[in-house]
Amino acid sequence: MLYKEHSVPTRKNIALVAHDNKKDELVSWGLRHKEQLTGHELYATGTTGTLMEKHLSMPVKKFISGPLGGDQQIGALISECKLDLLVFFWDPFEPMPHDPDVKALLRIAAVWNIPVACNQSSADYIFSSEMLAQTHNRQIPDYDSYLKQRALEQKALE
């Protein structure tokens, strides 16, 4: 795969997701980082978004519930370079009926090279980084070049 640089703006688009047993943890974490979150655009899956909006008293763009497709909606925005950071407090001890969706979301985040925090410690590390408040570049797949290369290879085979 070929890569290109993508400029991440100062004002980040941050996705907030939490499994049921981790929602209170995410709310507590969000309250500790409320001042930092205020400078960014927040997105979340269903119930998590409603809880975060209520407790943080700030707007959150909400998708449908994760098990109903909200994880996939977030993944789609990541692949369109419309989300810059994923804070996903997932529960490793609770089996999830939508586990394939969770794995797909984490895979998309890795493919598109966005920071992912899966617990309070990793979220604290990311939010203590000076990069959170700065513009910076990240490497992303250059899908257009990939398609052109594949077309040339196909043409050569004809």
KATA-V201576 format. One record per backbone hydrogen bond with DSSP energy under -0.5 kcal/mol. NH is the residue of the N-H (numbers start at 1). CO is the residue of the C=O. If there is no record, write none. Layout:
NH:CO
NH:CO
//
This chain:
4:140
6:138
8:6
8:136
9:7
12:10
14:12
14:41
15:85
16:43
17:87
19:89
22:19
23:19
23:20
26:22
27:23
28:24
29:25
30:26
31:27
32:28
33:29
34:31
37:33
38:34
39:35
39:36
40:37
41:12
43:14
44:61
45:16
46:64
49:45
50:46
51:47
52:48
53:49
54:50
55:51
56:52
57:53
58:53
61:42
62:60
63:44
68:65
69:66
70:65
71:66
73:69
74:70
75:71
76:72
77:73
78:74
79:75
80:76
81:78
82:77
83:77
84:13
85:13
86:115
87:15
87:85
88:86
88:117
89:17
89:87
90:88
90:118
92:90
94:91
95:93
99:96
101:98
102:98
103:99
104:100
105:101
106:102
107:103
108:104
109:105
110:106
111:107
112:108
113:110
114:109
115:84
117:86
118:116
123:119
124:120
125:121
126:122
127:123
128:124
128:125
129:125
129:126
132:129
133:130
134:131
136:8
138:6
140:4
142:2
143:141
146:142
147:143
148:144
149:145
150:146
151:147
152:148
153:149
154:150
155:151
156:152
157:153
158:154
158:155
//
